[in-house]
Structure formats: C-alpha cells, structure tokens
Amino acid sequence: SLARDRGFESHPLRHSPPKGPPMTPDSNALITIGRNPRTAPLLGALLEALDSFADYELTPGPEALLIIAETPFVEVVADGESLLLHLILAERLAHNRLVGCERRLDGRWRNSVRLSSTNEVDQELSSWLEQAYGLAVVSDG
C-alpha cells in the first residue's frame, strides 16, 4: 500500500520513519508524527484508509501535514499522543466525535476530529474522508 511505501505501518513494532533527507523533528510535521511511537501507527492507519479510495499527495509543513488531491482535504496535526484531523467538508458534522468546527471563507466547514486509536479509523471516519476527498477533486468549472 502507499502507506507502507511511505514508511508507515499500522502496527507500532513495524514502524519506520519516512524516507528522505534528514530533518529536525520540529521542522517537518511528517517526521514529527512518524517518529512518535503513538502517532505513527495512527497516521499509518489513516493513510491505509485513504489508499483504498484516494489518489493524494502528502505535503508536510512545520506544524501540519496536508493531504491533498486537487486541493487540501485533510490537515493532520500532532497533538500529544493523538492526531487532530481537520477535514474540509461541505457541512458541519453533527457528531460526538467532533472536537471543533469552523466555517471557512469559501463556505465549507473545517471539522476537527481527534484520532487516539487505530480502531477509530473506522467506516464512519472513512465516510467523512471520502466526502472530503470528493470535494477536493470536484472542479469549480
């Protein structure tokens, strides 16, 4: 899978950091997440879920990892031993998993969901990821 190709496994014992030039942990969100034995399996599970339906690129920044199709559709931020996922959706999620939400200038909603366990990468989260991906690949024309 692409998740394994990028150096991430769902199982923490099989985790290896991403390939590429050495960077300091605070300069790249992908490196920071990948080197943490609690967040690396979470990212691996997330990427494996995305691999089942999405064609995407990872763009690491200093504090967040953007997951991009034609436009960004998920922002991943390390938050201690969990990940905070900011999903760009057409509507506000009405769910107890939602930890934050804000309306963007483009009229879409930035829905924030905490990921603390690989078990939370379930059908429900996959459905939200698919919705966000669908918006990211639809052209405005």
Protein Blocks (a to p, Z undefined) as FASTA:
>chain_A
ZZlmnopafblklgccdedddddfklomklmmmmpmklmmmmmmmmmmmmmmpccddddd
fkbccddfkbcfbdcddehjaccdddddfbdcddfkbgbdcddfkopacdddddfbfklm
cfklmmmmmmmmmmmmpcfZZ
